Amino acid sequence: MRHPSPPQQELPTTGGEIQAALIPAGAAGPAAPASSAAGRGGGGSGGSFTALLGLPTSQAMELLLPRATGAPPPPPAPASAPAPAPAPTFPSDPHLVDRAARFSAFASASPSPPSPPPPPAPPAGKRKPDPADRASKGKSAKKGKTAEEKPAGGDGEDEKPAYVHVRARRGQATDSHSLAERARREKINARMELLKELVPGCSKVSGTALVLDEIINHVQSLQRQVEYLSMRLAAVNPRVDFGGLDSFLTTECGRIAGLNCKNGIDLEQVTWSEMGVHGARHLMQLQQQFWHGDLAHPHQAASQWEKRVDGHLPVFSSSSPSLFGYDLTSSGKIACNSITPS
Amino acid sequence: MDTHVAILDVDGQEGMERRQQQLVLRERGRRIKAAAELGLARSSRGRQWGRALGRRTLVVSPEDGEVTSSSTTVGKRQAAQKKATSLEDEEEVVVEEKVALLRQLVPGGEDMAVEGLLEETADYIEALKAQVGVMRALACLLSGSGLDALMPEKAAAGLLTPEKPH
């Protein structure tokens, strides 16, 4: 929970809209107008702060928008907002300012205030509903909703607020139970939407039960495919040495595969095209192995396979994520030339 | 007569060998599946289903197969129905049953709330898709039949005609 700390410097009593929003919300890091910032530079974080407070929002926006070139909306992690070119005196520490903006501990010690903050419209827009909601929270204390949850209210300006804004619609009960229930329902519906996107052919189905049916079928079919494919792989000639393949997967392909899994890219298309020469060469080697291998001793090969698998099953490889749990670092007596991934 | 006996004898031997081969094959398949599950759990980046899957695969030895919690299923369904009669809502019963089914499918789903379960399901589905893709491509490449592993359609066709080892 990020509770705003009280502002560290004394604010002037200019009755600005910004100030009213800023005081209860804490001193979030606004930017200074270019000219005054250039003049004051690192001299006073308070100076730039009060300078901004004197301006109405629109003027501040005008001043700040050309500065904040490509500054992203304030995410929870520090954003990599680039420092603007035309302001040489801006010590570019956008990360610090971002963090200060988020945690509302304006960096008095650091000389960084003039550097571009996140664009003012979202923070200004964000700060206003925040105190409003917090005020309403104070009023209706029996709501008991202080947890950080995903946004559920109708606040269009928010990007990623920390509080859930559950707005009681007309004609609905406002006691804590039904509100909690409604928030829960909305959360569940949001997750269901996500699942509907994942499962093919689910978007046209409506109703929780049918969607759940589809999801269940999909999961079952995927699991059955894994079973079937594992049997199929078992039928592959066991003479193949998976040791080299494992190292290959962990270094080049597996890393890419792991990354692609997270990005949701179709694994087959991307991974095997990125394998390129190395993969093809490696797998040709594997194939050659079991062509030349002594097929007269299938039992030996089988026992070798099982022995290897037994010994390494409980071991988790600490390398980058591999989609197979083998930890066959020893390539055994089969000569598998090491492929150096480029 | 002698020839008949001879043929039967040959069949018997071959039958035994085939059966043994089948057993070995099944055993190998189980081990591969266990390894694939471990890899899946490893690639889950610490999600709950990943941890539960890792625990399940390590605790249950591969020879015994997977422990199915059938008794808990029945208990849960009864509990769901009892709750339903108090709620008097048929729809919710149906939904609850499906949620219970999903709980069984997703590893570690029994102890999760519904929201968490849905989130884990989404992640699990993604990971399963990736796993299936890799295994399929691997099977195609290693089978040496020359099927183009880059083409998912041809790979699917390859799946429909499983190859036998010789």
Interface residues (C-beta under 8 A of the other chain):
Chain A: R184 K187 I188 R191 M192 L194 L195 L198 V199 T208 A209 L212 D213 I215 I216 H218 V219 Q220 L222 Q223 Q225 V226 E227 Y228 L229 S230 M231 R232 L233 A234 A235 V236 N237 P238 V240 A257 G258 N260 C261 K262 G264 D266 L267 E268 Q269 T271 W272 S273 L283 L286 Q287 F290 A302 W305 E306 V309 L313 P314 F316 S317 P321 S322 L323 F324 G325 Y326
Chain B: V24 L25 R26 E27 R28 G29 R30 R31 I32 K33 A34 A35 A36 E37 L38 G39 L40 A41 R42 S43 R45 G54 L58 P62 E91 V94 V95 K98 V99 L101 L102 L105 V106 V114 E115 L118 E119 T121 A122 Y124 I125 E126 A127 L128 K129 A130 Q131 V132 G133 V134 M135 R136 A137 L138 A139 L141 L142 S143 G144 A149 L150 P152 A155 L159 P162 E163 K164 P165
